[in-house]
Amino acid sequence: LTSALRGLGTIHPEMMTFEQAISALSSLEKRGWRLGLDRMLAFLAEAGLTAATGAGPESPKYIHVAGTNGKGSTTAFLQSLLVEQGFETGAFFSPYVFDPRERVQIGREPISKEEFALGIETLMPVGERLNSTELGGPTEFEMKTALGFWAWMRQQCEWVALEVGLGGRLDATNVVTPRASVIVSIGWDHMALLGNTLGQIAAEKAGIIKPGVPVIVGSMEPEPMEVILKIARERNAPVWRLGQEIELHPTMAGFQVKTPQRTYIGLRPGLPGQYQPANMALAVAALEAAGAVRDPERVRLGVEKAWLPGRYQKIEALGRVWLLDGAHNVNAAEALAEALFEEYGPRRFVTITSMLSGHDPQPFYEKLSGPIRTALVAPIDFFRAIPPRELAPSLAEVLADVVPMDSQSEAIDAAIAATQPGEVILVTGSFYLVGQIGNRLLKELSSPAE
């Protein structure tokens, strides 16, 4: 191992178990979500991971991805593109859907349970030392972000596709010096933290733009675009915009993506959904702007093999088709409604749903009032979840049939009772709900038949 890997932990028989690591990580939830970089920088310095953030010669190179919607999909395309270019690749996703290990990935796979446990065992004492200072101990998200840096250095990753957690400017991931940045979209979400105008939200997300580092920008309204372009000019960062420097065209053989440097033909996105071609185009352009294209011919394979759970994902279980989509803000709801209409026409769905605090329920469900027939409001096992009986009145303002449920099992049973065999049941409103319902369904599929 290189000198940068010294002290990063060694697996031994008495190490923390995966279950203990999850428990230790969960104990940090009470610290909430605290935006800012000072504590994260101090945490990495104390852990000996400062050199992992992109500036040092032994550090991975990063492509940093922000946006209201589409950032997870764009990160997944980048991850797959980097793997197919032959790089030892890391990735970071926020949030996870089915398994906490999805946050930190090597290649196309989450890190192993053993590596996850070793990383948490190594980093928790560092966090506790920091807790005795005026900065305070790291939050759960900061710990998971540090776990990523630890794992990517340990595995000697060459490139990392890094998704922002919340916003950008003060997000814990924004300690990196990337080779390219991506701002996929700007929409209404987390207004209490990011601002009450699209311009203010754009300024927060544009905080990932670094001096001289190219930034790839998706389609958006004029107000946020002007803010992003102003910040890019101030930081002398070259800008490639979808629809201008980046062109995307459908063809009989797939999609064509044209960048300032090259034209790629026959691209077929592996992720379903009508907005995925645009996310794919941004990822391809970012790969190129970052200087990570070794073999242009393998770009086609990279976009085809991209995959991400909880994005218009279908699971057949218990005699029904379950459509899992983690939409949780207005723009995502609108995209989901359009995708449902495109595939199913004006059909209406029994829906299991819920939301976390920090989101605005009424505008979200108003966009889905067409496709939702009955909303079964289920609890989410997460500290920021809105209780079903508190959320239901807001939904009842825009939906005709809203029923609060006492448990997820009750919601699943009610959805099955209200549908016919083979019918589609929609699960949406939160990635945490999608993951928890999805895990129940996957467990059902893996159980031996009686």
Disulfide bonds with the S-S distance in Angstrom:
none
